[in-house]
Amino acid sequence: MMKRYVIERDLPGVGAMSGAELGGAARTSNAALARIPGVQWEHSYVAGDKTFCIYLAENEERIREHAELSGFPATRITEIAAIIDPTTESSCAI
């Protein structure tokens, strides 16, 4: 079963990258993902000198393999326990 994770990456200068540079980073990440079963990238947020990436993976080790192969460090990996949003309020019994 795939679990969802948020991966915090310290990447100095990432917030100043052009669209083409970010596209190159995505290409590098995708090439690494193609070589590792059991891990899928959903999307990432770029904020200052960090990215916050949302992944589905069999386990944390798969994410570490991707970090090693892609060259993008996984500073912190956190399993996501639940997802809430503004509609969560209406779906919970009080």
Salt bridges, closest charged atoms under 4 A:
GLU8 OE2 - LYS50 NZ 2.65
GLU8 OE1 - ARG76 NH1 3.99
ASP10 OD1 - LYS50 NZ 2.51
GLU42 OE2 - ARG4 NH2 2.75
GLU58 OE1 - ARG62 NE 3.45
GLU60 OE2 - ARG64 NH2 2.70
GLU65 OE2 - ARG62 NH1 3.09
